[in-house]
Amino acid sequence: MGFLKRMMAAVGVGGARVDARLESASVRVGEQVSGVVVIQGGSVDQRIERINLGVATRYRHEDSYVTHQLSKQAVVPGFELRAGETREFPFALPVPLNTPLSLPGTQVWLATDADIAGAADPGDQDFLQVLPSREQEILIGAAQRLGFQLSGSEVEYHRGQIVQELAFRPPYGQYRIAEIEMMMLPSGGGLEVILEVDRRATGLASMFTSEFEQRGRWHLAAQTLAAGPDVVARELEQRIRALM
């Protein structure tokens, strides 16, 4: 009977189970998600090599979605788990600075797995509500002060890293543009901002295309961000008009 139980545990039947219990599913970019990992022993004793935690998301590639691990680290070293035993381990895991915000169509989750010697590795998945960092929040607030409304987002794999592009619709009748799109990359306490302005075509050009795209990039310094959304809004407006 013991041999049969071990064989079943090796394929995940009657083996250990792992569950991450979060203090809060809401967390800001750059801060920590914390909680307790609970591992419940199965029908046989097992050697747990390590318990891993990480933050994961997905991005669109052509006609499908690709899962991408933003971070992964061992939070519990190896130990012996007796049959039926329950162990709990507290954790605090940093949320990477390039983690996408939780917006419609974007999913971010805490991925938990246990490496078990000679057996199927159990796992757990808990969705997170990722809020903008203070710096990102100021820039988004600056766009809203100018009358722009967040209209969508898309997660992309850009130059070896995950980035999120936010789209904003302009206030009605202003700027003569269709929308702006921004990528916000943390850099030196500030933000590296990639700004794209989709400008409406007029005159003869409108017979061939409806929009022109202009892209610019600049560093939004920490001291500018510290001055607040009104100051950032003035700089953002200058950048938008320079690309129109």
N, C-alpha and C positions, 0 to 999 in steps of 0.2 A: 504493500500500500504506500509506504514512504517513497519508493522508487517512482510509482505512478504520479504521486503528488509533485515530485521534483520535475518530472517530465512535463506535466501540465503547467507548472509555474514557468518553465523555460519558454513556453509559447504564450505566456501571459494569462493563463487560466489559474486562478487561485494564488496568484503572486501578489507582491506588495502593490499598494496604491498610493499615489502622491497627490496632494491637494494644497494649493497656495491660497491662503485666506488673507485678503488685503485689509489694511486699516481703512483705506479709502481708495476707490478706483479713479478718483480725480487727482491729477498731478500736473504741475507745470513743467515745461521743457527745462532741463538742467537741474531740476530738483530730484528728490528721491521718492520712490514708491516703497512702502514698507508693509510688513505683515508677518505672518507665520507660515512656514511650510510644515504641513502635517503629513507624515508617512505612516501608513497602516500596514502592518505585517499581514501576510497571507496565510496559507495553510502549511507553509514550510519555512524553516530558517533560511535567510538569504544574506549574502554579503552585498552591502550597498557601497559601491566604489566612490560615488560622489553624488551630490544633488546640485543641478545646474539651474540657474535662472537667467533670463535674458528678455530683452524687449524686441518685438518683431512687428513687421508691417508687411504690406504688399504693394506692388506697383504694377501698372498696366504695361504690358509688352505686346505690341501688335493686337491680337484678338483674345488674349488671355491675361491672367494675373500671375505674377511671380512673387512668392514669399521671400522676404529678405530679413535676415537676422541683424538687427542694429547693434546688439550687444549680447554677450553670453559669458557668464563666469560661474565658477564653482563656489557655492556659498556654504556647503557642508562637506567636510572631508569624509573619508571612508569609515564605516562602522558595521557591526553585526546587528541585524534585525531579527529578533525572534518571531516565530509564528504567532500571529495575533497581537503582537506588541504595537503600541502607538508611540511615536516620538514626534516632538515638536521642536522647530528651530526658527527663531526670529531672524528676519533679514531686513536690510535696507539697501535698495539697488538704485544707483543713479540712472536717471532717464537721459539718454544721449542728447547732445545739443542739436543734432539734425533729425530728431524724432518729429514726424509729421503731426500736425494738429488734428484733433478729432473733429472732422467736418463731414458733411454728407458724402458718402462714397469712399471715405478713408477709414480704415480700421487699424488700430494699434492694440497689441495685446502683450501680456506678460506670459512668456513661455516657460514652463517648469518641466524638468525631466530628471529622472533618477537613473544613473548608470548602475546596473545590477549584473554581477558576475554570472555568466552562463545563462542569462534569462532575458526575456523581452523587457525593454525599458519602458516603464509607465510614464505618462506625462499628463500635463494639465495646461489649460489655456484660459486666461482671464482677461477680458477686454478692459482697456483703460480709457478714461476720458482725459485726453491730453490737452491741456490749456497752454496758451502762448506764454513764453517767458516774459518778464517785465519789459525787456527791450522790444520784443516782437509786438507786445500789446500796445506800446507807445506808437510804433509805426502804423499799426492797423488803425489805432485811434486817430492818427494824423490824417490818414486817407478818408476816414469817415467825417472828420471835421471839414474836409473839402467837399463833402457831399457824395463821395463815392460809397457804393454799397457792395459788400462782399457777395459775389454771385456764384462762386464755385471754386473748386480746387482740384489739383491733379498731382499725384505723387509720381516722380520720375527718377530714373537712374541716370545721374548727370555727372560725367567726369569722375567716375569711380565712387560716387557716394549718392545716397538717397537725398533728394530735395523735394520740397513741396512748392508748387506754383499756385499762388492765390490770384483769382480774377476778381476785378471790381468794375461795376458799371458806373459811368459818370452821372452826375446830376443832369436831369433833363434840360436840353437846350444849351448846355455849356461844354466848352473844350473842343467841340467838333471831333470827338473821337468815339470809337465803338466801346472800348474798354481799356483798362490797364491790367497788366499782370506783373506780379512781384515774386521773387524768390528772396528769402531772408536767411543769410548764412552767418552764424555767430563768428565774430572775429575780433580779438583783442579787446574784449569788453564792450564792443559795439556790434554793428551789423554790416556785413557786406551785402549790398542790395543790388540785385539784377532787376532792372525795370524795363518792361516792354510796353510800348504804346501802340495800340492798334488804331490807326488813323483812317477815318472814312475818306474814300476817294471822291473827288469832285471833278466836274468838267468832263473833258474828253477821256480822262483816265477811268472814270466810272463805267465806261462802256466795256472795259476789259477786266476790271477787278473792283471789288467793293471796299477793300481795305488795304492799307499799307502798314507794315510793321517796322518800328524803329526800336532798337534796344540800346540801353546804356547800363553802366555799372559804376557804383561809387561806394565809398566807405562812409557809413554813418557813425560818427565818432561817439564814444561813450558820453563825453561832455555835452554834445548836442542832444542826445537822448535824455540826459539828466535834466535838461532845460524844459522838457515836457512836450506834449503833443502839439501845442500851438506853434512852437519854434520848429519842430520837425515838419509840421504841415507846410510852413513857408518854404522850407528847403525842398520838400517833395513837389510842391507846385512848380517851383523853378525847374526842377528836373523834368517834370512832365512837359512843360511848355517848350523846353529845349529840344524835345524829341518830336514835337508836333510839326 
